[in-house]
């Protein structure tokens, strides 16, 4: 059980580590280990640096990739998601000589349509975010922009970063130093007021006179230092139809204008010094001559440091070299070997994560559930997965059904809105729009305001996120007129599809869906008629599935939340039912457990009136019988423990007296205490046998508890005394001696008060090895202690009277005291005792003596011990004089007197040859 739990905890720890690692490397897990390249999907911009590294904006402006000269992917920068579901997009970029990347990062609403804010952001050469250089917020009071904000063309020149800000009526140029690590805001270096009714589309350049900008109506102007704008394209006399429109406008290194004309399917170059000469540098014929197919659909371009023209389409990148040749299409980025190895590592960890999950399930449902676990826990382990799986299945069915219904309703709503386009867009006025010059005019603005008033007045989430577009049908071609994307231009041809042909040819409403790099779309289109009933245009309403999914997600969250509540409620009901069913069993188990612990008065009370209740009654009857039997056994055991103490059994490692056998023994290191009443023999002769028993029992009852108080074991009674053992600290044994000696004074005061003579006793205390065991024969056993220490402690008790001490201890006791300073004792020196070969080093403990005796011994302690030292080294004269001074102060000091007589004798007569510095006491 413990191993399984430990394994489960280890697996959970590994799962946490693996999950954390996978969570921080989500991008790598999207890369298949065997995949060596990543195809482009939704390119919008590409630039190169002086080392020929290529930076591309891919994935519908969501990602920036850096590729080296060989096309190996170096890093990717992925756009974030705002705190309220907003989405970030990259609209432009530039790179400096140090490898720092500058980009215009646009924050759109959750539907990817309306612009919320823009930033000029810098990234380090390794792709890490560095800082934001400039922020443009778009509040409700400002002009509402769609998909494309006001910032234009971030560029790096002469150690500075430049970018334009379209302020509707004027165009401003800002600059900031390259590599500046401070938070200084970019400063305004140039501003120009736009011509009347002109709106900026693109801009390039950084020096007045060399700054050019294009307008929504299709012109290109040069901006001079005095704020004057000069028309550069199209000049009067230039052959240009009303459908030609310059897009993806740039300046090359020679100051020539490069732009794309989608109507002519051509990339054009215009030298401002020769404004009437338009050079088609890339077209279908030239591209095919180099073996390249160009779609001229959402195509952009940029100028490389080497003067080459970088041409970007949605899924390919080509270069037009200065010699006019076009390189083969670059359609994918190669992964580096390290990236592939990292992907293998991440996928290996992901596989290990799945295996660990399966192993955790195996531990829970195989190892743990087969072992002894509470039934409630087992049911929870089983019920939770079953309920979770059932609820997930139910949620999936409900969600799929709801999604299908919601999609049908979305199409119905889109059809209704598309048909309403006839009321929003006047066909006659639409027919009057003939060229991009009509951009921003009265008719154009009336269309936009009327459409916005219908679609933007309702703030409900499910009424937001619509994309609207107005198209004009003319001469069999469908042209863009007005869209929510500010990056789209008027009179760009729109691709023909069976659906829009059905609208313009048959006048029927059509629906459809498509999926591109910007997402999955649902749309409806309906015809726009003029006053004569002729189909003059198409009105489209569409919705990105991302926006639709947001609403679906809110519904799904609601479904999941409600089902979660239902699941929790259902689980609680099941747990409650299980609890009710198991409560009787738990009660029975707890009651039986209490009985097993020895709580025999426990009564099982179960009121369910079922089989468990019957079992409870049977347990009560069984418990009553066991209780009676155990009571008898316990009474017997308690009585027996009075003869054989439980501590004695514990020393022998026996659970009960039933386990004791003849010969059981164990060696211990204990303090041995011998306690005896002095003169008991003379006292007992004056008492009757009954009085003797009463006296001894009364006396022992008074002093025996001190042994147990200090964790001692009463081993044997000695008639007028006892032998006790102390297995723990020596301090406890000595405290018991001192407290018994103090108790004697109280005891004697009581005896004197009733006319009895006082008693005295002696205590001998020694610490050393001993052997406890069972002696006797099979029919008669007895616990006993065999040790020289017992004899030694007995001799100490007998020597207490001649040495004038109430408590005598050996040096083995003193050496093992943990707190020797807590006791009052004096060194008696080496004492030679008959029948003991080696002399004993004894100490007189006077802490429990009467106050007068204790004070005198404490007062003379230092002098007494000095005299003992003189004696031991044979300075008998000095010792005699010192002992004499002790006796003069304490005439009751028998030890001092005994030493005095021996000193005087040795001083007068000398010592024998066997004298070894000891005091002989017999």
SVG drawing of the C-alpha trace seen along z (x, -y; Angstrom):
<svg xmlns="http://www.w3.org/2000/svg" viewBox="-37 -76 92 104">
<polyline fill="none" stroke="black" stroke-width="0.4" points="0.0,0.0 2.8,-2.4 4.8,-1.5 1.8,-2.2 1.1,-5.5 4.8,-6.5 4.7,-5.4 1.6,-7.5 3.1,-10.6 6.3,-10.1 4.2,-9.8 2.2,-12.9 5.4,-14.8 6.8,-13.7 3.5,-14.6 3.7,-18.1 7.2,-18.6 6.4,-17.2 3.2,-19.3 5.1,-22.4 7.7,-21.8 5.2,-21.1 3.2,-24.2 6.3,-26.4 7.0,-24.7 3.6,-24.6 5.0,-25.9 7.4,-22.9 4.6,-20.4 2.8,-21.6 5.9,-20.6 5.9,-17.0 9.3,-15.4 9.7,-14.1 8.8,-17.4 11.8,-19.1 10.1,-22.3 7.2,-24.6 5.2,-25.8 4.2,-29.5 0.5,-30.2 -0.8,-33.7 2.3,-35.8 1.9,-39.5 5.4,-41.1 9.1,-40.1 12.3,-42.1 16.0,-41.3 19.0,-42.6 22.6,-43.2 23.5,-39.6 20.8,-38.4 18.6,-37.1 14.9,-37.1 12.2,-38.4 8.6,-37.4 5.2,-38.2 3.2,-34.9 0.1,-33.3 -2.3,-36.1 0.0,-38.7 0.1,-36.6 3.7,-35.5 7.1,-36.8 9.8,-34.3 13.5,-34.9 15.3,-32.8 19.0,-32.8 20.5,-33.0 20.0,-29.3 16.3,-29.5 16.8,-27.9 14.3,-29.1 16.1,-30.9 13.2,-31.9 9.5,-32.8 7.7,-35.7 4.0,-34.8 1.4,-37.5 -0.3,-37.5 -3.9,-37.6 -5.3,-40.5 -6.7,-40.2 -10.3,-40.5 -9.8,-38.3 -8.3,-40.9 -5.9,-39.8 -2.5,-41.2 -1.3,-41.5 2.0,-42.6 1.4,-45.1 4.9,-46.2 8.6,-45.8 12.2,-46.9 15.6,-45.8 18.7,-47.7 22.4,-46.8 22.6,-45.3 19.8,-42.9 17.1,-44.7 13.7,-44.2 11.1,-47.0 7.5,-46.2 4.0,-47.8 2.0,-45.7 -1.8,-46.3 -4.3,-45.3 -7.7,-44.3 -11.0,-43.6 -11.8,-39.9 -13.4,-39.6 -10.2,-40.8 -11.9,-43.8 -11.8,-47.1 -8.4,-48.5 -8.0,-49.2 -4.4,-50.4 -1.0,-50.2 2.6,-50.1 6.0,-50.4 7.7,-47.4 11.4,-46.4 12.7,-42.9 16.3,-41.8 18.4,-40.0 17.5,-36.7 13.8,-37.4 13.1,-38.4 10.8,-41.3 12.8,-44.4 10.4,-47.3 7.7,-49.5 8.8,-52.7 5.5,-54.3 1.8,-53.6 -1.2,-54.9 -4.6,-54.4 -7.9,-54.5 -10.7,-55.7 -14.4,-56.0 -14.0,-59.7 -11.4,-59.0 -12.0,-57.9 -12.8,-54.3 -10.3,-52.2 -10.7,-48.7 -7.8,-46.2 -5.4,-48.9 -4.4,-51.6 -2.8,-55.0 0.9,-54.0 2.7,-53.5 6.0,-52.1 8.5,-51.7 12.0,-52.1 15.6,-52.4 18.0,-55.0 21.3,-56.6 21.0,-55.2 17.4,-56.2 14.0,-54.6 11.3,-56.4 7.6,-55.8 4.6,-57.8 1.4,-58.5 -1.8,-59.1 -3.7,-61.8 -6.5,-61.9 -6.0,-65.5 -2.2,-65.4 0.7,-63.0 3.4,-63.1 6.9,-61.6 8.5,-60.5 12.1,-59.4 14.0,-57.8 17.6,-56.7 18.5,-53.1 19.6,-51.1 18.3,-53.7 17.5,-51.9 15.8,-54.7 12.0,-55.2 12.2,-58.5 9.2,-58.9 9.9,-59.3 9.9,-63.0 8.0,-64.6 10.4,-65.6 8.1,-66.4 4.4,-67.0 2.4,-67.8 -1.2,-68.8 -2.9,-66.6 -4.7,-68.0 -8.4,-68.4 -10.4,-65.1 -7.3,-63.1 -6.5,-60.2 -3.2,-58.5 -2.8,-55.0 1.0,-54.4 4.1,-56.5 7.9,-56.1 11.1,-58.2 12.5,-60.2 13.8,-63.5 11.6,-66.3 11.7,-66.4 12.3,-62.7 9.1,-61.7 6.3,-60.2 2.8,-59.1 0.0,-57.5 -3.7,-58.2 -6.9,-56.2 -7.9,-57.7 -4.9,-56.3 -2.4,-59.3 1.2,-59.5 2.5,-62.8 5.9,-64.1 6.1,-66.1 8.5,-69.1 10.1,-70.7 7.8,-73.7 4.8,-71.4 3.8,-71.5 2.5,-68.4 3.4,-67.8 1.5,-65.3 3.9,-62.7 1.5,-60.1 -0.6,-60.0 0.5,-63.2 -1.7,-64.6 -1.2,-62.8 -0.1,-59.5 -2.1,-56.6 -4.0,-55.4 -7.4,-53.9 -9.6,-54.7 -9.1,-51.2 -5.2,-51.4 -4.2,-51.9 -0.7,-51.9 -0.3,-49.6 2.6,-48.2 4.3,-51.5 8.1,-51.8 11.2,-53.8 14.3,-51.9 17.9,-52.9 18.0,-55.2 14.9,-57.1 12.6,-55.4 9.0,-54.5 8.1,-50.9 4.4,-49.9 2.0,-47.1 -0.8,-47.7 -3.2,-44.8 -5.5,-45.8 -2.6,-45.5 -1.1,-42.6 2.2,-44.4 4.9,-45.7 5.8,-49.2 8.8,-51.4 8.6,-55.2 11.6,-57.5 10.4,-60.9 13.1,-62.5 11.3,-61.0 7.7,-60.9 6.2,-60.1 8.1,-56.9 6.4,-53.9 8.6,-50.8 6.9,-47.4 9.7,-45.5 7.6,-42.4 4.5,-41.0 3.1,-37.7 5.3,-37.3 8.5,-38.1 7.7,-35.9 6.9,-32.9 10.1,-33.5 11.9,-32.8 9.7,-29.8 7.6,-31.6 3.8,-31.9 2.5,-35.1 -1.1,-35.3 -1.1,-39.1 -3.6,-38.6 -2.8,-40.3 0.8,-40.7 3.3,-43.0 6.9,-44.0 9.9,-45.4 13.4,-46.5 16.4,-44.5 19.8,-45.9 21.3,-44.6 18.7,-46.4 16.7,-43.3 12.9,-43.4 11.3,-41.0 7.9,-39.9 5.5,-38.3 2.3,-36.4 0.2,-34.5 2.2,-31.3 5.5,-32.1 8.4,-34.6 10.4,-35.6 13.2,-38.0 13.7,-40.1 17.4,-40.5 19.0,-43.8 19.7,-42.0 15.9,-41.4 15.8,-37.7 13.3,-36.3 14.5,-33.6 12.5,-30.4 9.7,-30.6 10.5,-30.1 7.5,-28.3 8.7,-27.0 11.1,-27.5 13.6,-24.8 13.8,-23.7 17.3,-23.7 18.6,-20.4 18.5,-21.7 14.8,-22.6 14.0,-19.1 15.9,-17.6 14.0,-19.8 10.8,-18.8 11.8,-15.1 12.5,-15.9 9.2,-17.6 7.3,-14.8 9.2,-12.3 8.1,-14.1 4.6,-14.3 4.5,-10.5 6.1,-10.0 3.4,-12.2 0.6,-10.0 2.3,-6.9 2.6,-8.4 -1.1,-9.2 -1.9,-5.6 0.4,-4.4 -1.3,-6.6 -4.6,-5.3 -3.2,-1.7 -2.0,-2.5 -5.3,-3.9 -7.6,-1.4 -5.5,1.7 -3.0,1.4 -4.9,-0.9 -8.5,0.2 -7.6,3.9 -6.1,3.1 -7.9,2.2 -9.4,-1.2 -12.6,-2.8 -15.5,-1.8 -16.4,-5.5 -13.0,-6.2 -13.4,-3.3 -16.8,-4.5 -15.5,-8.0 -12.6,-6.7 -15.1,-4.8 -18.0,-7.3 -16.0,-10.4 -14.5,-9.1 -17.9,-7.5 -19.8,-10.7 -17.1,-12.9 -17.1,-10.7 -20.9,-10.7 -21.1,-14.5 -18.4,-15.1 -20.3,-12.8 -23.5,-14.7 -21.8,-18.1 -20.4,-17.0 -23.8,-15.9 -25.5,-19.1 -22.7,-21.3 -22.7,-19.7 -26.4,-20.0 -26.3,-23.6 -23.4,-24.5 -25.4,-23.1 -28.4,-25.0 -26.4,-28.1 -24.7,-27.8 -28.1,-27.5 -29.2,-30.6 -26.0,-32.4 -26.7,-31.7 -30.3,-32.9 -29.1,-36.0 -26.4,-36.7 -29.0,-36.2 -31.4,-38.6 -28.6,-41.2 -27.4,-40.7 -30.9,-41.3 -31.1,-44.4 -28.1,-45.8 -30.6,-46.9 -32.0,-49.3 -28.6,-50.5 -26.9,-51.0 -28.7,-53.1 -28.1,-51.4 -28.2,-54.6 -25.6,-56.2 -23.4,-53.1 -23.6,-53.3 -22.3,-56.9 -19.0,-55.7 -16.6,-55.3 -13.0,-55.4 -10.9,-55.5 -11.1,-59.2 -14.6,-58.8 -13.0,-57.4 -14.1,-59.5 -16.6,-61.4 -20.2,-62.2 -21.7,-59.0 -18.9,-56.8 -19.3,-58.3 -23.1,-58.0 -22.8,-54.3 -20.3,-53.8 -22.3,-55.8 -25.5,-54.1 -24.0,-50.6 -22.3,-51.4 -25.4,-52.8 -27.2,-49.5 -24.4,-47.1 -22.8,-49.0 -25.7,-50.3 -26.4,-47.0 -23.6,-46.2 -24.7,-42.6 -21.8,-40.1 -23.7,-38.0 -24.4,-41.1 -20.7,-42.1 -17.9,-40.9 -19.8,-41.2 -17.7,-42.0 -19.5,-44.1 -18.5,-44.8 -20.1,-46.6 -19.1,-45.5 -19.9,-47.1 -20.7,-45.0 -19.7,-46.5 -19.0,-45.0 -18.9,-41.5 -16.3,-42.3 -17.0,-42.7 -15.0,-45.5 -14.4,-46.2 -16.0,-49.5 -16.3,-49.6 -15.1,-47.1 -14.4,-46.9 -10.7,-46.4 -9.0,-49.8 -6.2,-48.0 -8.4,-47.2 -8.8,-49.8 -11.6,-50.8 -12.0,-49.1 -9.7,-46.2 -11.1,-43.3 -12.7,-40.6 -12.4,-37.0 -15.4,-35.4 -17.1,-32.5 -20.2,-30.4 -21.9,-32.1 -21.3,-35.7 -22.0,-34.9 -25.4,-33.5 -26.1,-36.8 -25.0,-39.2 -26.5,-37.0 -29.6,-35.6 -30.3,-38.1 -30.5,-35.4 -29.1,-35.5 -26.3,-33.1 -24.5,-31.7 -21.2,-30.0 -18.2,-29.5 -14.5,-29.5 -11.3,-29.0 -8.1,-31.0 -5.2,-32.0 -7.3,-34.6 -9.8,-32.1 -13.0,-30.2 -15.8,-32.4 -19.5,-32.2 -21.0,-34.7 -24.2,-35.7 -24.3,-37.9 -27.3,-39.6 -27.8,-41.8 -28.1,-45.6 -30.5,-47.0 -30.7,-50.5 -33.9,-52.3 -34.5,-50.5 -34.1,-47.1 -30.7,-46.4 -28.2,-44.5 -25.5,-47.1 -23.7,-45.6 -23.4,-43.1 -23.8,-43.5 -22.0,-41.0 -22.2,-40.2 -19.9,-37.7 -18.7,-36.5 -15.4,-35.0 -15.8,-31.7 -13.4,-33.0 -16.1,-35.5 -18.7,-32.8 -16.6,-30.5 -16.3,-33.1 -20.1,-33.1 -20.1,-29.3 -17.4,-29.2 -19.5,-31.3 -22.4,-28.9 -20.1,-25.9 -18.8,-27.4 -22.3,-27.8 -23.1,-24.2 -20.0,-23.0 -20.7,-25.1 -24.2,-23.9 -23.3,-20.3 -20.5,-20.6 -23.0,-21.8 -25.3,-19.0 -22.4,-16.5 -21.3,-17.8 -24.9,-17.7 -25.3,-14.2 -22.0,-13.1 -23.0,-14.7 -26.4,-12.8 -24.5,-9.5 -22.0,-10.2 -24.8,-11.0 -26.7,-7.8 -23.5,-5.8 -22.9,-7.6 -26.4,-6.7 -25.9,-3.1 -22.5,-2.9 -23.2,-4.9 -24.6,-1.8 -21.5,0.2 -19.2,-2.6 -21.1,-2.8 -20.8,0.9 -17.1,0.9 -16.3,-2.0 -18.2,-0.3 -16.4,3.0 -13.1,1.0 -13.9,-0.6 -14.6,2.9 -11.4,4.1 -9.5,1.3 -10.9,2.5 -13.9,0.1 -16.1,3.0 -19.0,0.7 -19.5,-0.3 -23.0,0.6 -23.7,0.8 -26.7,-1.2 -28.1,-0.8 -31.7,-1.9 -31.9,-0.9 -33.9,2.2 -32.1,4.3 -29.3,7.0 -26.8,4.5 -29.0,3.9 -29.2,7.6 -25.5,7.9 -25.2,5.0 -27.4,6.9 -25.2,10.0 -22.1,7.9 -23.6,6.5 -24.3,10.0 -20.8,11.1 -19.3,8.0 -21.2,8.5 -19.8,12.1 -16.3,11.0 -16.6,8.1 -17.4,10.5 -14.6,12.8 -12.1,10.0 -13.1,8.4 -12.2,11.6 -8.9,12.0 -8.0,8.3 -8.8,8.7 -6.6,11.7 -3.8,9.9 -4.0,6.9 -3.7,9.1 -0.8,10.9 1.0,7.7 1.1,6.8 3.5,9.8 5.3,9.5 5.5,5.8 4.7,5.0 8.1,3.2 9.8,6.5 7.9,8.1 8.8,5.3 12.5,5.7 12.1,9.3 10.2,8.3 7.1,10.2 3.5,9.0 2.0,10.8 2.8,13.2 1.6,16.0 4.6,15.5 7.1,15.9 9.2,19.1 11.8,20.4 15.3,19.1 14.1,15.9 16.7,13.3 18.1,10.0 21.1,7.8 20.5,4.2 22.4,1.2 20.4,-0.2 20.5,-2.1 20.1,0.3 18.6,-1.1 18.6,0.7 16.3,-0.8 16.2,0.5 14.9,-0.6 17.6,-0.8 16.9,1.1 13.9,2.8 14.7,6.0 14.6,4.4 11.4,2.6 9.7,5.7 10.3,7.5 8.0,5.0 5.2,5.5 2.8,8.4 2.9,10.2 -0.2,8.4 1.3,5.0 4.5,5.9 2.6,6.5 0.6,3.4 3.6,1.3 5.7,2.6 2.8,2.2 2.1,-1.3 5.7,-2.3 6.2,-0.9 2.9,-2.4 4.4,-5.8 7.7,-5.5 7.1,-3.1 5.3,-5.6 8.4,-7.7 10.0,-4.8 7.2,-4.7 7.0,-8.5 10.5,-8.6 10.0,-5.7 11.5,-3.1 10.6,0.6 9.9,2.1 11.7,5.4 11.7,7.0 10.6,6.3 13.2,7.1 11.0,7.2 12.0,3.9 12.9,2.4 13.0,3.0 15.1,3.2 14.2,1.0 15.6,0.6 15.7,-2.5 16.2,-1.8 16.2,-5.5 18.2,-8.5 20.4,-8.3 19.0,-11.7 15.6,-10.1 16.9,-7.4 18.8,-9.9 15.8,-12.2 13.7,-9.3 16.3,-8.8 16.3,-12.5 12.5,-12.8 12.2,-9.6 14.7,-11.1 12.7,-14.3 9.5,-12.3 11.1,-10.6 11.2,-13.9 7.5,-14.4 6.8,-10.8 8.7,-11.1 7.0,-14.3 3.7,-12.4 5.0,-9.6 6.2,-12.0 2.8,-13.6 1.2,-10.3 3.9,-9.2 6.0,-6.9 9.7,-7.1 11.2,-8.3 12.7,-5.9 15.7,-6.1 16.7,-4.3 19.7,-4.0 19.8,-4.0 22.5,-2.6 22.5,-3.5 24.8,-2.0 24.6,-1.9 26.0,0.9 25.2,3.9 22.7,6.5 20.8,9.5 17.1,9.8 15.5,13.2 13.2,15.9 14.5,18.4 12.9,21.4 11.4,24.6 8.5,25.5 5.9,25.4 7.3,22.3 8.7,19.3 10.0,16.0 11.6,12.9 15.0,12.1 18.0,9.9 21.5,11.3 24.3,8.8 27.3,7.9 25.7,4.4 22.9,5.8 25.4,6.9 27.3,3.7 24.2,1.6 23.3,3.7 26.7,3.1 26.3,-0.7 23.0,-0.7 24.7,1.1 27.6,-1.4 25.3,-4.4 25.1,-4.3 28.8,-4.0 29.6,-6.7 26.8,-9.0 25.0,-9.2 21.4,-8.6 22.2,-8.1 25.4,-6.5 26.2,-6.4 29.1,-5.2 31.2,-7.1 29.3,-5.3 26.2,-7.1 28.0,-10.5 29.5,-10.0 26.2,-9.3 24.3,-12.2 23.1,-14.6 22.6,-17.5 25.1,-16.9 24.8,-20.5 21.2,-19.9 22.3,-17.7 24.1,-18.2 26.8,-15.6 30.4,-15.3 33.2,-13.0 34.0,-10.4 37.0,-9.1 38.0,-5.5 36.4,-3.1 37.7,0.4 34.9,2.8 35.3,6.3 34.6,9.0 35.2,6.5 38.6,6.7 38.7,3.2 38.1,0.1 34.9,-1.9 34.8,-5.5 31.7,-6.7 29.8,-9.9 27.5,-11.1 24.3,-12.7 23.0,-15.0 20.4,-16.9 17.5,-15.1 19.0,-15.4 17.4,-17.5 18.1,-21.2 20.7,-21.4 22.7,-18.5 22.5,-19.6 23.7,-23.1 26.7,-21.8 27.7,-19.3 27.4,-22.0 29.5,-24.4 32.3,-21.9 32.2,-20.2 35.3,-21.9 37.3,-21.4 36.2,-17.7 37.1,-16.9 40.5,-18.6 41.1,-16.5 40.2,-13.4 42.7,-14.4 45.4,-14.8 44.6,-11.4 44.8,-9.7 48.3,-11.0 49.5,-10.1 49.6,-13.6 48.0,-12.3 48.9,-15.2 47.3,-17.7 44.4,-15.5 43.9,-15.0 43.9,-18.7 41.5,-19.3 39.1,-16.6 39.4,-18.0 38.2,-21.4 35.3,-19.7 34.3,-17.9 34.5,-21.1 31.9,-22.6 29.8,-19.4 30.2,-17.1 27.7,-14.6 29.8,-14.0 30.6,-10.3 32.7,-10.1 34.9,-12.9 35.3,-11.2 36.2,-7.9 38.8,-9.6 40.1,-11.5 40.8,-8.4 42.5,-6.6 44.7,-9.7 45.7,-9.9 46.5,-6.2 48.5,-6.3 50.3,-9.4 51.3,-7.9 52.0,-4.3 52.4,-4.5 50.7,-2.5 51.1,1.1 52.7,2.1 49.3,2.9 47.8,-0.6 46.6,-2.1 45.0,-5.4 41.7,-3.9 39.5,-4.1 38.5,-0.6 34.9,-0.3 33.6,3.1"/>
</svg>
